[in-house]
Amino acid sequence: MVEKKTAAKKAPEKKSGKTVTVRQIRSTARKPKEQEATLRGLGLGKIRRERTLEDTPAVRGMIRAVQHLVEVVEEKK
């Protein structure tokens, strides 16, 4: 008899409802590729583009890594 392996179900993640809006203010030209990839991960890539993202420690860390290229436009609590 062969047992089927079932994927363990994950508990749904709790969404805090908090968001943060970031805007790219500087170009990635002459910057390390890691910083360009971080901006892409934030959904940015061109100057003056804005994205509203969920306010998580991971997103905050990405913003901190490229803080010289972006600005936080609005924070909702």
Secondary structure, DSSP 8 states (H G I E B T S, - for coil): ------------------EEEEEE-S--TTS-HHHHHHHHHTT--STT-EEEEE--HHHHHHHHHTTTTEEEEEE--
